[in-house]
Amino acid sequence: MTQPVAPKRRRFLLAAGAAVGITVSLAACAASTFPFIPSHYTFSQQQVQDAVQRKFPYQRTLSQVFNVALTDPVVGFLPDTNRLSVRLNAHLASPFLQQPVDGVFTLSSELAYDAASRSVVLKSPTVDNVSVSGGAQAYSQQINEGAAALATQLLTNYPIYTFKPEQLQFAGVNYEPGTITILTNGIRVQIVEK
């Protein structure tokens, strides 16, 4: 007795259809899930401004001679050199000056990722310009040296953004920041698998 061929064919077609249906469902699931893993984060100038603002006003004595008060930081982006700039108002007082003087410090810094704190931090800040008025100009070399020391103490490894643990983990896979790029309107941090 021969068995009809049609039921075997139907079972094969049903199995194949189910496999295709599962594959399509998984593909749809993957398409809707994986876009939630960002390839980068971008921080706005305002976010960075708010982070830096928390550090000021700041007062310090330089070389036991100058009392310096730094206020009103203004963050800028230098995409050509991939650095962040910070302009600060400075108020200097010293027994060597007839009266206190005001000035402006401009510093710039690289950015780096600090894995221990999960933060994007300022790295190797340098003083680009110190502008003071009046009688303080005679002490410009000392002020520049003091400003450089102050910038290093004040802003080295200062976090401008800290990632939450859930931002760097998805479906049991750990991620970490990669390349950090300064744009004209923000800071882009690439996210790569660890």
C-alpha positions, 0 to 999 in steps of 0.5 A: 500500500502506498501512502499519499505524498501530500501529507509529507509535503504539507508537513514540510511546508508547515515546518518551513513556514514556521521557520521562516516565521520565526526568522522574520520575528527574530529579525523584526525583534533585532531591528527594533532592539539594536537601534537602542544601542547608541553608536555615540552620545553627544553633549551640548554646550549647555550641558558642559557649561552647567558641569563646569559652572559647578566648580566656580566661584573659586578662590586661591592664593598663588605663590603666597603673593596673589589672591585670585578669585575666578568666576563666570566660566564660559565654555567654548569648543575648539573643533580644529584642535579637538579641545574645550576652552574655558574663559574665566573672569579673574580678580587679583589682589596683592600687597604688591598692587596699589589696588586689586585688578581684574583680568581674564584667564583663557584655558583649553583642555583635551578630553579623555575617558576615566574608566574608574569614574565612568566620566569624560574628564578634562585632561592636561589643561593649559593656560592660553591667555592671561589678560590683566589690567593696570599695575598687575602687568608688571607681574605678568610672568608670575601671574601666568605661571600661577595661572598655569599651576592653578588651572592644573590643580583646579581642572585636571581630571574634572568630570564634565559628564558621568555615564550611568551604568545602564548607559554602558551596558545592554543585554549583558554586553559592556560598552565604553566610550571610544573616540571623543570629538569636539564639534562646533555645537557639542561633544560627541563620544563614540560608544564601542563594545568593551 
